[in-house]
Amino acid sequence: MSNKPELLITFPGGKKVDAELHGTVIKTDQSPRAGGDGSAPEPFALFLASIGTCAGIYVLGFLQARGLPTEGVKIRERLDFNPLGGGLSGVELEIEVPDTIPQKYHSALVRAADQCAVKKAIQAPLEFDVHVRGTEADASYAIA
C-alpha cells in the first residue's frame, strides 16, 4: 500500500466521471454535443479553471494578509491554443484591480499569483505511469 496522495476515479453513469479526494467528490460530465448531460464541467474545463483559481487563492491571500479590499479584484485567464495540434500553448493571467489597491502592490500581486502550485506543476517535467491492475496476477499492461 502506497502512502502517496490518491484520488479515486469512478464512473457514475452516462459520460460522467467523478474524482474523490479527501472525502470531496469532484464531478465531471461531457457536454450534450459530446454525448453527456452537461450536468458538470468537462475535465479539461476543470483543468483550465484550476490554473486561474489557484493563482486567485494566492492573490486573495496576499490581499487579505494586508487588509486590502478584495471587492472588484478579478483575474482574467486567456488561453492560446496551437493552431496545428489544438493543444494548449499558453496562458495569460491578467489581474484586474480597482483604484483601492495602490499601485505599489501591483508587482507583488503578480509575484503572489506566480506562486500557484498548478502553474508550477505544469511547468515542471511530469512523469505519467498508466497501467491496468486486474484480478489476474499477469493482467498488468503499462504505458510509461
C-alpha positions as CSV (number, residue, x, y, z in Angstrom):
1,M,0.0,0.0,0.0
2,S,1.4,3.4,-1.1
3,N,1.3,6.5,1.1
4,K,1.1,8.7,-2.0
5,P,-1.9,11.0,-2.1
6,E,-4.6,9.3,-4.1
7,L,-7.7,10.3,-6.0
8,L,-10.4,7.7,-6.6
9,I,-11.9,8.0,-10.1
10,T,-15.4,6.4,-10.6
11,F,-17.9,6.2,-13.4
12,P,-21.4,7.0,-12.0
13,G,-23.2,6.6,-15.4
14,G,-23.5,8.1,-18.8
15,K,-20.5,10.2,-19.6
16,K,-19.9,11.3,-16.0
17,V,-16.6,10.7,-14.4
18,D,-16.0,11.7,-10.7
19,A,-12.9,12.1,-8.7
20,E,-12.8,11.8,-4.9
21,L,-10.1,13.4,-2.9
22,H,-10.1,13.7,0.9
23,G,-13.8,13.0,1.1
24,T,-14.8,15.6,-1.5
25,V,-16.3,14.4,-4.8
26,I,-15.4,16.5,-7.9
27,K,-18.0,15.8,-10.6
28,T,-17.4,16.0,-14.3
29,D,-19.6,15.3,-17.4
30,Q,-19.4,15.9,-21.1
31,S,-21.4,18.4,-22.9
32,P,-24.6,17.3,-24.7
33,R,-22.7,17.6,-28.1
34,A,-20.2,15.1,-26.8
35,G,-22.8,12.7,-25.6
36,G,-23.1,13.8,-22.0
37,D,-25.8,15.6,-20.0
38,G,-23.8,18.8,-19.4
39,S,-24.5,18.4,-15.6
40,A,-21.0,19.3,-14.6
41,P,-17.9,20.8,-16.1
42,E,-15.8,18.8,-18.6
43,P,-12.5,17.6,-17.2
44,F,-10.4,19.9,-19.4
45,A,-12.6,22.9,-18.2
46,L,-11.7,22.0,-14.6
47,F,-8.1,21.8,-15.5
48,L,-8.2,25.3,-17.0
49,A,-10.2,26.6,-14.1
50,S,-7.6,25.2,-11.7
51,I,-5.0,27.5,-13.2
52,G,-6.9,30.7,-12.6
53,T,-8.4,29.7,-9.2
54,C,-5.0,28.6,-8.0
55,A,-3.5,31.9,-8.9
56,G,-6.6,33.5,-7.3
57,I,-6.1,31.9,-3.9
58,Y,-2.6,33.4,-3.8
59,V,-3.8,36.8,-4.8
60,L,-6.6,36.6,-2.3
61,G,-4.2,35.5,0.5
62,F,-1.9,38.5,-0.4
63,L,-4.8,41.0,-0.2
64,Q,-6.3,39.5,3.0
65,A,-2.9,39.4,4.7
66,R,-2.5,43.1,4.2
67,G,-6.1,44.1,5.0
68,L,-6.6,45.2,1.4
69,P,-10.1,45.0,-0.1
70,T,-11.0,42.2,-2.5
71,E,-14.1,43.7,-3.9
72,G,-13.6,44.4,-7.6
73,V,-10.5,42.3,-7.9
74,K,-10.7,39.8,-10.8
75,I,-8.4,37.6,-12.7
76,R,-9.0,37.2,-16.5
77,E,-7.5,34.0,-17.8
78,R,-6.9,34.0,-21.6
79,L,-5.9,30.8,-23.4
80,D,-3.7,30.3,-26.5
81,F,-4.1,27.0,-28.4
82,N,-1.7,25.7,-31.0
83,P,-3.5,26.1,-34.4
84,L,-1.8,22.9,-35.7
85,G,-2.4,20.5,-32.9
86,G,-5.1,22.3,-30.9
87,G,-3.2,21.8,-27.6
88,L,-2.8,24.5,-25.1
89,S,0.2,26.6,-25.9
90,G,0.0,29.5,-23.5
91,V,-1.9,31.0,-20.6
92,E,-2.2,34.7,-19.8
93,L,-3.4,35.8,-16.4
94,E,-4.4,39.4,-16.0
95,I,-5.2,40.7,-12.5
96,E,-7.7,43.5,-12.6
97,V,-7.7,45.7,-9.5
98,P,-9.7,48.8,-8.6
99,D,-8.2,52.1,-7.6
100,T,-8.5,51.0,-4.0
101,I,-5.4,48.8,-4.5
102,P,-2.3,51.0,-4.5
103,Q,0.0,50.6,-7.5
104,K,2.9,49.8,-5.1
105,Y,1.2,46.4,-4.7
106,H,0.8,45.5,-8.4
107,S,4.2,43.8,-8.9
108,A,3.7,41.9,-5.6
109,L,0.3,40.7,-6.8
110,V,2.0,39.3,-9.9
111,R,4.6,37.5,-7.7
112,A,1.8,36.2,-5.5
113,A,-0.1,34.7,-8.5
114,D,3.2,33.3,-9.8
115,Q,3.3,31.0,-6.7
116,C,0.4,29.0,-8.0
117,A,1.1,25.3,-7.4
118,V,-0.9,24.3,-10.5
119,K,1.3,26.5,-12.7
120,K,4.4,25.1,-11.1
121,A,3.2,21.6,-11.7
122,I,2.6,22.3,-15.4
123,Q,5.9,23.9,-15.9
124,A,7.9,21.1,-14.2
125,P,8.5,17.9,-16.2
126,L,5.9,15.4,-15.3
127,E,6.0,11.6,-15.5
128,F,2.9,9.6,-16.1
129,D,2.6,5.9,-15.3
130,V,-0.6,4.5,-16.7
131,H,-1.3,0.8,-16.1
132,V,-4.0,-1.7,-15.5
133,R,-4.4,-3.9,-12.4
134,G,-6.7,-6.8,-13.0
135,T,-7.8,-9.7,-10.8
136,E,-5.3,-11.9,-12.6
137,A,-1.7,-11.7,-11.4
138,D,-0.4,-11.3,-15.0
139,A,-3.1,-8.8,-16.2
140,S,-0.9,-5.7,-15.9
141,Y,-0.1,-3.7,-19.0
142,A,1.7,-0.4,-18.8
143,I,2.5,2.7,-20.8
144,A,5.2,4.9,-19.3
